[in-house]
Amino acid sequence: MPSKAKTGKKLVIVESPAKSKTIAKYLGEGFIVEASIGHIRDLPQPSELPAELKKTSVGKFAVDIDNDFKPYYVVSADKRKKVTELKAALKDADALYLATDGDREGEAIAWHLLEVLKPKVPVYRMTFGEITKEAIHRAMDNLRDVDTALVDAQETRRVLDRLYGYEISPVLWRKVARGLSAGRVQSVVTRMVVDRERERMAFKAASYWDLTGQFAAGSASFKAKLAAVDGAKVASGRDFNDDGVLTARNAVHLNEELATSLATGLQDADFRVRSVDTKPYTRRPAAPFTTSTLQQEAGRKLRFSSKSTMQIAQRLYENGYITYMRTDSSALSDEAVTAARRQASELYGPEYVPASPRVYSNKAANAQEAHEAVRPAGDSFRTPAQVASQLSGDEFRLYELIWKRTVASQMGDAKGSTATIRLGAVAADGRDAEFSASGTVITFPGFLAAYEEGKDESRGDDDSDEARRLPNVAKDDALTASEIVAVGHETSPPPRFTEASLTAELEKKGIGRPSTYASTISTIQDRGYVRKQGSALVPSWIAFSVIRLLEQHFTDYVDYEFTADMEADLDKIANGQARGPAWLKHFYFGEDTEPGLLSIVNNLGDIDAREINSIPITDEITLRVGKFGPYLESSAATVDPKTGEIVENSRANVPEELAPDELTAAKAVELMETAAPEERVLGADPHTGHTVVAKNGRYGAYVTEVIPEMTEEQIANQPVEYYKNGKPKPPKKPVKAKPRTGSLFKSMTVDSVTLDEALQLMSLPRALGEDAEGNLITVQNGRFGPYLKKGTDSRSIGTEEEIFTITLEQALEIYSQPKQRGARAAVPPLAEFGPDPVSEKNIVVKEGRFGPYITDGITNITVPRATSLEELTREQAVELLAEKRAKGPVKRTTTARKAPAKKKAPAKK
């Protein structure tokens, strides 16, 4: 067979179209750059496996657990066309360059391409940390093979996540609720949020008091705070534990009476300076950004969610503005150090640059030094002003943040001095009171001229002394006091995690990989385990049930240290120090005295679902997580104030917006006392004799009839049917009749609705009559209000009360008018973002049936649950619409209807 003629073409494959366009500019002629658009294959659902594999060792997970946990991969349905295109492009190429990202994920994508394309030409692995001309040329000079150890680590992670999720999630379905999911990292992250809420629920506030005063030396005045009474330190917030107990030894705990009397006794006291202490102040710049610190700082300063930060950073990287954004390293290349120092010198002066470059090392557990820090791309940096016209608003803000942090990291220390003044006087009652004031004066700003790192919310007293200039005083100088007042305080519970502080805690504990933090935090919100309240992350009650079950029956798998150790093991596999199949075998099957996941799942024993889903609030009131949401149940019998009836196990719904730590004993009692009755008997339907009741349901109040079930005697007395062999068939179980129901009008309550009103509601829809063509017109109530219906044509009407008064003539009049969509309630959009770059139509956010959604009038996409409307930006809206367009219309599967049975011809007479 003749060998293929050389074409001189070289095929380069990257992940994204944006990346391919940027790289193509630097490679020049002879190179064809194509994008795989992410992974081209993955593990299928077990139900999608070929029939011959479903009953084998591959069938349960699409992973062969009996043969080294070999994954069974399939090319994704939406990637088959792309694979065909890549194979066609490869036929005309003399060489293949796999230029996917240089991390484990990118290495796995490169390996999958190699496995599927089966190239017969030389193959080269090409990696780069930034998309610039210099970086691409350096990458061409440093080609290598696919790193099988990195691939092994990524494949092990993928299989591990499949084993974990597919074994543990079904337990949650059986014992908590259908549709829940467990994840190796997501469950641990959820536990962290739940643990913080538990701390807040158990927290007991302590009250303490202190004094503040305004003091003057000549024309200069300053504020000072009481520090000691009779030589003993005055207790502050950080001196109490979470049980409200004072833990500091020899500290004075002032109450309102003691503090107020001391303030009164100091009104005319003679205050003097007792000491002045001055110390040099030095502050070093923060290290350049890693993935984790970038997400944290963008959250603090720009109010971006972790997911938004990574999406924007991805675009900046792919278009050549920053280096690769998934990295654990805070190191800078020699070229970057030179560029940062040069730019700092040019913009701020040579005195702002230290004599030698700064070197940074990682402090995070399990840090990988695989990449450089996130920084501006290139051997010389473009200033924010130079790129402003090329970037969108959010892209510019993130680029500016990265640029400032990088340049500041190579600048000099901020220097100054911190002064502490102690001043005091003796009160009228003889108590000695000493006040303190501190202030820092910056004499040389150093890196602060470019950038200052943000801070997360902290506990305790937060009186910052930074940048407060104190007057020039000396010991024994007299001071004039004014406004000496007693101030009361309460200790605060641990602050809830924000996305920024949760990311920092995950990195500190070594849980998960920074590159996955954004998707993990987004996932636990999308799954309903956590919601945002402002910027704080609040767990749902169902998250409490899930974590309780996992803690009791899968203890190791939600243990922080165990999870961090798993990451360390995966790092060993990535470094070639261990092998994935052996590690997976130990994890799943166990070894000697260490049980594996399979053994734990097979020996769970009885799990009390009611106990798992119950949380005591008081001795008598328990919160239960039910099928339709959380509710309170009281074990104490109560008397209905209206009927005088004794109610056993009374219940009350828990408002969705009420955070778990806000459900105190007092609040629970209040909810029970003010709860509307769950069920009220209205009487009997005179036509059927069925009891009619009004109920409070998950979706509002409604009325329904109670259809009595057949007794065993009635079932037994049914006509007997026989098999062909003459034997009697067992009595048929009666088909349960569907009761009539009707939602209460907005003007009605369970307490006020009458039997006559209930019978009217249950009679809906109400038939009004037929139009000239014989089409029946009905009127009924719906989720969006009352409406008329004629075939498929629906028309809204005014009020719910009109349902029982509107006539056929009035309905025909309404139908004679042209249908005006939305005319009934012209609701303004929730947000507007201007024209879409593709459709050129205005992008707006509207309230829809299933929540807010983004639309340009052609394409619709629901706003992700992890993104609040306040956080949603134009760039995100444009990107979400673009992603939806790329996926194409949703393919709806239809069930083939059975043809109606043919009617038998009548017998001839």
N, C-alpha and C positions, 0 to 999 in steps of 0.2 A: 504494500500500500504506500503510495507516494506521501512524503511528509508535507505538512501544511506550509504553504508559501508564507514567508515573513511579510507582515504588513507594516511594521514599525510602530504600531499602535500599542499603547499600554493602558490597561483598564485599572482605574483607581476606584475603590468602593468605600464610601463613608456612610454614616447613619442618616443624615438629614439633607434635604434639598438645599437648605440655606448654606450649610457647611460646604456642600459640593460646589456651589456657585463661587464662594469665596476662594476655595482652594484652586479651582480651575483657572482663576486669574493669575496665580503664581506659578503654575506648572508649565504653562505654555503649550505649544503645538506638540502633537504626538500622544498627548494624554487625554483619555476619555474619563471623565469623573461622573460616576453614578451614585445614587443614594439607595440604600436598602430600606430606608424608612424604619429604623429600629430593628428588632428581632424578626427573622423570617420564619422561625418555627418555635414551637413550645410543646409542653405536655398537653395532650388533649384531655377532655373530661373522660373518665372511665366509660361513660355511656356511649362515647363516640368511637371506642375501640372496635376493630374488626371482631366479628362474632367468635372467630377461632381463638382470640386472645382473652376474651372476657372471663373464661373459667380457668385461666392459667395464673401463674404467680405475678403476671403483669396486670391482671384485671382490676385489682382494687385501687391502685394509685396511678396506673399508666407508667409504673416503674417496676422492673423485675426484681422483686425483693429477694429472690432465691439465687440470683446471678449477679452479685456485686452491685445491686441496686442500679442496674443499667436503665436509664430513662428511655421511654419509647416516644420519640419526637415525631411530630407531623408538621408539615408546612402549613401555616395558618391559611385559612380560606381566602382572606383578604390580601395575602402575599403571593398567591400562586402566579398571578399575572406578573408581579414584580420579578419573581424568580425566573420566569420565562424570558423576560426582558434582559436580565443580567446574564443568563446563559447565552442569549443571542449576541450580546455585546462581547462576551468572552471569546466567542468563536473567531472574532476578527482581531483578537489581541495576541501579542507575543509575550506578554507578561501580565501578572495580576498583583496589584498592590492593595493589601487590606489596610485601610487607613481609619479604622474605627477608633473610638476613644481608648486611651491607654490604661483604663482601670479594668477591674475584673469583668464588669458588664461588657465593656467594649471588646475585651479579649474573647469573651464567650461568643459575641456576635460574629467576630472574625472567624472563630472556629466553626460555627454553624454554617457560615458562607462557604468555608472550605469543604465541609462535609457534604453540602447540598450541590454545590457547583461542580465538584470533582474536576478541578482544572488540570489540563495536560501541558500547561506552560509553567515556567518558573513563577513561584509565589513568594512575595516579600511582605513582611509585617512592617508597617510604617506608623510611627506614633509621634505626636508633637503636643506640647502643652499650650500652644497658642497658634492662631492662624494668621501668621505674618509671613512675608516673603523670606525673611531670614530663618524663621523657624522651619518652614517647609523645606528649604534647601539643606538645613542641618539634618532634618529627618531623613532626607534622601541619602545623606552620607552615613547614616547610622541604621540601616535596615537590619532586620532580624527575623527569626522564625516566630510562629505563634507560641506563646508561653503556655505550655501544657499544665504547669502547676497553677497558674492563675485561672485557667479554664476549669481545672479540677475543683478549685475552691468555689467558683461560681456555680458549677453544676451541683456540687454538694449542698450549697445553700438552697438552690432551687428544689432539689429533692427533699431536703430537710423540711422546708416550708410546706411541701405537699404532704409529707407524712404527718407533720404536726397538725395542720389544718384539717385533714381528712379523718384523723382519728379522734381529735378532741371536739371539733365543731358538732358532730352528731350528739354528743353527750349534752351539749348546751341546748340543742333542739329539743331533746327529750325532757330535760329538767328545768329549763328556763323559758325559752320561746323559740318557735320556728324561725329560720332565717338568720340566726346569729352566727357569728364566725369567731374562731380563735386563731390567733397568729402568733408565731414565735416571738416577734418583737412587739406587735401591736397590743397583745395581752399584757405584757409587762409595762408598756407605756400607759395603758389604761389603769393598771394597778397603781402606778405612781400618782396619777390624778386622783384616784379614789382614796389612796392613803392620805394625801394632803387634805382631802375633804373630811376624812375621818378625824384627822388632827383638829380641824376647825370645829367639828361637831363635839369633840371631847373637851375643847378648850374652855377654861373658866377665866373670865376676865377679873383682873384685880384693879381696884381703884387706888390711886395715889395722888398726892398733891405736892406742889413746889411753889416757889415764888420767882417772879421776874421783876426787874426794876430798870429804870432808865437813869444813867449816871452821867454827870458832866464834870469835865476838868477844863475850866475856862470856857471857851466857845465850842469845844468839841464834846459831843456826847456819844454814848454807846450803850448797848443793852447787855445786861448780865443776868445770869440765872443762879439761884441758890444752889450751892454745892455741898455745904456742911452746916450742921447745927451742933454747937458745943464740941466741935472737933470730929464728929461722926458724919460720915458720908450720908447724903440724902438719897433715899432709894429712888431709882428711876425705872422705866419700863423694863429694861434688860436685866433688872435684879429679881424679876419674878419668873417662876416657871409656868408651864402651860396649865397647871392646876390652880394658878392664882396664889401660890405660896411664895413668900419672900425667901430667897435662897442666899442672898448676900449677907455675910457675917458683919455684925456691928454697924449695920446700916439703919438709919432712922427712917421709919415709915410714917410720913406725915398724913394725917387725915384732914378733912375740911376744917374742923375746929382748930386743930393745932396750927395749920397753915394760916388761917385767917387771923388768929390772935397774934401770930408772929409778924404778919404784915402790918397789923395795926400798931404793934409795939416798935416797929422800925420807922414809922412815919417821920419822927423828929430825931432819929439817931444820927450820930456823927460818924460818917463813913470815911475810911482812909484806905489807901493802897497798902496791901500787906506784902505783896511780892510781884515782881515782873520777871517772867522767864522768856527768853528769846532763843529759838533754835533755828538752825538753817533748814530750809525746805527744798527737797529735790524730788522731782517726779519724772519717771521715764515714760517714753511713748509705748503704746501697745504694739504687739507684733502684727505683721501683715495678716490679712484675712485668711482663715481656713474656711471650708464650707460651713462649719458650725458657727464660727464667730461672725461670718457674713450674715447668716440668717438671724442671729441674735441682734446684731447692730441695726440691720435693716428693719427689724421689728420695732426696736426702741425708737429709732430716729425717723424712719420713713413710714412707720405704721404698716409695713408690708407683712402679709402672712408668709410663713416659710415657703409655701407652695408658690406664691407670687414672686418671691425673691428668686427662686430657682428658675422659674420660667423666664424672667427678665434676664437673669444672668446667662441662661442658655442662649438667648438671642444675641447678647453682647459678645459671647464667645464665638458663636458661629459666624458672626459678621466681622470678626477680627479686632474687637475692641478690648477684650480682656483675655487673660489666660484661662485654662480649663477650670471650671468652677466646682468640680467635685474633688476635693483634696483634703488630706489631714495634715499637710505640711505647712508650716509658717515660714519656711526658708525661701530666700530669694536667690536667683541665679546671679552670677558675677555681673552679667550685663544689666540686670534689673537694679542691682545695688548701685552700679555706676550711674544709671539713668536717674534713679531717685535722688542720689546725692547731688548730681549736676543740676537737676531741676530745683531742688531746695535752695541751692546756692544762688541760682539765677533769680529766683522769685523772692527769697527772703534775705539773702546776703550770706557770704561765706562764713560769718560768725555763727550761723545757725546750723552748721554742719560739723559734727565731731571729727576729730583727727583721724579716727579709724572707723571702718564700717561696723554697723551693729549686726550681731549674729543672734538669731532666735532659735530656740529649741522648743519642742512640743511638751505640754504638760498633761495632755489628755491620756487616759488609759487606752491601751491598744492602738496608739497612733501609728499610722503608716506613713513612711517618708517617700511614698511613691511619686509624688508630684511637687511642684513648686506651689507657693502661696497663690491666692487669687490676687491678681494685680493688673494694671493696664498692660496691654500687649505691646510688644516691640522692644527693640534695643534702646529706643528713646521714647518717652511717654508723650502722648498728646494731652494737652491741658483740657479741662472741661469746656472752656471757651472755644477751643479748636474743633470740638466734635458736637457742639450744641445744635447746630443746624442739621446734623445728620441723624440725630436720635429723637425718639419720642420723649414725652415728659418723664415718664417713669424710668425709661432707660437712661436718660441724662442724670436723674437723681441718684440712681444706683452707681453709675459710672463715676460720678463726682465723689460719692462716698468711698469707693474703692481707690480712686486716685489720691484723695486726701490721706487715707489711712496708710497707703504705700509710701508716699512721700514723707509723711510725718514719722514713719518707722525708722527713717535714716537721718532724722534731725536730732539736735542736741536736747539735753534734759531741760525741763522748766526749773528755774531756780528762784529762790526767794527766802523769806523768813516767816516763821510762825511765832507769834507772841501770845503769852497767856498771862492775863492780869488776875490776881486774887485780891479781893477787897472785902472789907467786913466792918461790922459794927455790933454793939451790944444793944439788944432790945430793951424796952422798958421793964419787961419781966425778968431781965437778967440773962436771957438766952443769948449766946454768941452766934451770930449768923455770918457765914462767909459765902460770898458770891464769886462766880468765875466767868470770864469772857475770853474767848480766843479768836484770833484773826490771822489770816495769811496774806502776806503781801508778795506778789510776784514781781521780782526785779528783772528777770530775763525770761520771756515766754517760751523760748525754745520751740519744741514741737507744737505747743498750744497755739502758735501762730497759724498752724495749718489745720489742726484737728484735735478734738477732745472726745474720748470714749464715753458712751452713754452708760447708764446704770439701771439695774432692775429695782423694783420696789423691795425695800428691806424693812425689818421689824425694829421696834425700839425707838429711842429718841433720835430724831433726824435733824438736829440743828446743825446745819453745815456752817463751818467757820471759814470756808474758802473765800478768798477775795474780799474779806472784811477788814478794813483798815482801822486799827485802834489808835487812840490818842497817845502822844508821847508823854508818859507819866513815870514817876519814880516812887520808890518805897516811901511810905508815910505822907504822900501827897493827899490833901483833903479833896473830897469829892462831894458834889451836890447830888442828892438822891431825889427822884420823883417817880411817880406812877409805880410804887411797889405794890404789887397785887398778888393774891393767891390764885393759882391756876390748877384746876382739877384735870386729871387724865385717867384713861383706862388703858390697860394693856391690850394689844391687838393680837388676833390669832395669826398663825402663819399665813402669809399671802398666798392666794391661789397661783398656780402656774399660769404664766402667759406662754405663748409659743416660744418666745425668746428664752425665758428662764427654764422652760422644760427642755429645750434643746441643750442649754448649758448643763443641766443636770444629767441628761442622757450621756453627753460627752464625758462628763466627770466620772460617771459610773462605768463607762466603757460598754454601754448597751447599744447594740445596733451599729450601723455605719453612718457617719454624717451625711453621706450621699443619699441615704434613705429616710432621714429624719422628716423632711418635708412631706413625703408621700405617706409616711406612717401617721403623722399628726393629722393630715387631711383624712386618712382612712378612718381613724377612730371617731372623727366628727361625722363623716358620711354614714357610718354604721350606727349612729345614734348613741354611742357610748359617752360622748362628750359633746357639749355645746359651748358656744362662746357667749359670755355675758360681758359686753364691752370687749376688752382684750383678754379677760380672765377665762380660763378653761374650767368649766363646771361639769362634773360627771352626772350622768342620769342614774335613776334608781336601778335600771336594768343592768347598768355597769357594776353596781354594788353586788347584785345577784351573781353575775358572771364571775367576778373576781372572787367572791366568797366560795363558789363551787371550785374554782381552779386552785385556790389556796388550800382547801380541805382535801382535794382528791388528786391534784396535779401539782403538789407543792413546789417541786424543783423547777417546773416549767414556767413559774411566774416569780422565781427567786432572782433577785438582782444579780447576785454574785454568780449564780449558775449560768445566767444568760450571758454575762460578760465573759465567763470562761469559755462558753461556746464560741464567742467571737474570737477569742485568743486561739482556739483550736482551728478555726477556719483560716486564721492568719498563718498558722503553721503549715496548713495544706497549701496556701498560696505561696509560701516560701519554699515549698518542696520538702519540708521536714516531716510531713505525714501524708497519708493517702486517703482520699475521700471514701472509697468503698468500705475500708476497714473501720473508719470512724462512724459511718452510717450504720454499719452492722452492730457496733457497740451501742449506739444511741437507740436503735429500734428493738433489737433482740436482747440487749443487756449482756452481762458477762459475770459469771460466778455469783457473788452476793449483790451485785448491782443490777437491779431490774431495769429492763428497757421499757420504752413507751408501750410496746405491744403487751407486755406482762401487766403493766399498770392498768391499761384500758380493759384487759380481760378479767381483772380481779378488783374491779371497783366496788363490788358489793352493792348493797341497797343505798341509794341516795335519796334522802327525804326532800323532795322537791318543795314541799310547803315550808320546811325549815330553811332551805336555801334562799327562798324568796320572801323571807320574813325578817323584819328589823324592829326590835322593840324600841318604842319611843318613850313610853311610860310603863308603869306596872300593868296598866289595863289597856293601853292603846298600842297596837302594832301596825307598822307599815307593811303592806303586802304588795309584791309586784305581780300583777295579774295579767291575764291575756289582753285586756284592754287598757293597760296602764296601771300606775300605782294608786293605791287607795288605803285609807285608814280603817282599821276594824277595832272595835272596842269589845273586850270580853265581859265588861260589866253590863248588866241589864239596865236599860234606861226607860223612862216613862215618856211617852209622846205627849207634849204639853197640850196638843189640840184634842187628841182622842182619849188620852188617859191610858192607852194600851201600853203594856210592858213589851219593849223591843229587845230581843236577844241579838247579840252580835251586830249592833248597828254599824253602818259604814259611812264614810265620807270620801269624796274624791279629793285628790291632791292637785292643786293648781300646777299646770305645766311649768310656769315661769318661776315657781318657788324652788330655790336652790336647797339641796339637802341640809346644809348647815343652818338654814333658816327655819327648818321644821323642828323647832324646839318643843319641849313638853307643853308650854303655854300655848304655842301656835296650834299644836295638835288638838288640844282641848277646845280651842276656839273653833277650829274647823269642824269638829264633831258636833259642837253645840249649834253651829249655824248651818249645818248640812241640810239640804232639802231632803225630804223623805225619798228613799229609793223606790218605794212602791206604795201606791194607795189604791185600795179597792173602791171603784166608783159605783158598782151595782151590777145588775144582770141585764143582758140584752133581752128585751121582751120577746123578740122573734125567735132567738136561738136558745135562750136560757143560759148562754155562756157568761161567765164572770168577766167584767171589763175592768182593767187596771191601768193606772198611769204610772210610768216609770221614768227614772233618770238614767239615761244611757250614755255611752262614751261620746256619741255624736249629738247629744241633746235629749230633751224630754220628749216622750212619745206615749201613745195609748195603744193598747193591744187587748185582744180577747184571749182568755185561757180556755183552751180546748181540752176537755178531760180525756185522759187516755183510757183505752179499753181495759177492763179488769181481766184477770186470768180466767174468770168464769165466762165472761162474754167471748173471749178468744176461743175457749174450749167449745162453746155452743155454736160456733160458726159451722156452716154446711161442710161436711167432710168431702174432700176430693180424693180420688183413687189413682194409683199407678196403673199401667196397662196390665200388670200381673195380678191386679185385684187387691193389692195391699193398700191400706189407707195412708195418705200423705200426712205429715205432721201439720198442725194448725199453722196457717200463715200468720206471720207477724204483721199487724196492721200498718198500713202506710200512714206516717204521721201527717195529719192535715196541717196546712200552712195557715197560721192565724192571721186575721186582718190586723193591720197596724196603721198608724198615722202619726206624723210628727206634729207636736203642738205648735200653734202659732206663737209668734214672738210675744203677743200680749197675754199668753196663757202660762201657767205654772202647774206643776204637779199638785200643789196645794189647792189651786183655784179652779181647775178644769172640772166641768160637770159631766154627768153621764150622757146627757143629750148632745153636748159638744163633742164628746168622745165618739159617739155613734156617727155623727156627721163626718168627723175626721176619718174614721175607718171606712166610710162609704166612698171616699175618693179613689179614683178620679170620678168626677160628676159628668155625666153625658148631657150635653145641651141640646143636641139634635143634629140633623144633617143639612148640608148645603145643597144647592141646586143639583150638583152632580152626584149626590148620594154619599158624600164623604162625612163620616161621623166627626163631630167636634166635641172635645172634652176639655175640662178645666181641672187643674191639679196644682199641687204645691211641689216645688223642687228645691234643690240646694241653693239655687240662685234666685229664689222667689217664685211667686205664683205665675202660671202661664197657661195659654191655650194650646191645644194640639190638634192638628188636622193632618193625618198621615205622618209625613216627616217634617211638616211645616209647623214650627212653634212660634208663638208670639207672647211676649210678656204682657202682664196686666198690672194695674196699680198696686193694690194692697191685698193682703191675705184674706181680709174679710169679704172682698169682692168674689172670692171663689164660690160663695153660697148665694150671691145676689145677681151675678152677671147673667144676662139673658142671651138666647140664641141670636136675637136681632143685634145686640151690642157686639157679640162675637163676630157676626158677619160683617159688621161695619169695620171692625178692626182688620179683618182679613181683606177687606176691599181696598185698604191703604197699602202702598208699596212697603215692603219690608225694609226697615232701617236698622242695620246692625249697630248695636252700641248706642242707639239714640236714647234708650231708657236711662242710662247712667253713663254720661261721658266722663270717665275717670281719667285724670291726667296721668301720664307715665310717672313711674317712681324715679327714673333718672333718664337723662338724655346725653348721648356721647358724640353727636355730629354724624357726618356721612361715613359709611363703610367704604374702605378703599377698593373693594371688589364690586359690590352691587351699586355703590354710590347713593344708596338710600340711607336715611337717618336711622341710627341705632338708638333704640330706647329699651328701657327695662319696664316690664309690665307685671301686674299681679295676675297670676293664672290660677287655674283650678288646683294645681299641685305645687304652688309657690311661685315666687318671682322668676321671670324668664327674660332672656335677652333676645331681641328680634330686630331685623332690618326690614320686616314686612315680607321677606321671602324665606329666610332661614330662622328657625327658633332653637334656642338651647337653654335649658334650665340653669339658673345660677347655682353653682356648686354649694352644698350645705356648709362647706368649710370656709366660704367667702361671704362676709357680711356685705350688705349694700353700701355701707360707709367705706369699705375697703375696695370695692370694685372700681377699677379704672378703665379708661377708654381702651388702653392697650390690651388689658385682659379680655374685655368684651370683643374686640376685633379678633383676638387670637381664638377665643372660644367659638365664635361663629365660623372662623376659618377651619378649625378642627372638625366642626360638625359638617361643613360642606365637603371636606375631604373624605369623610366616612360615607357620604352619599345618603340617600333616603333609607329609612329603616325597612328591612325586608320583613313583611308580616307573613307569618305562617297561617294558612287557613286549613281548617279541618274539612275534608271532603264530606259533603252531606250524603246520606243514604237516599237513594231514589225512593219516593213514596211507593208503598205497596200497591200493586195494581188491584183495582176493584174487580171482584168476581162478577162475571156476567150473570144477570138474573136467570134463574132456572126457567126453562120454557114450560109453559103450562099446556 
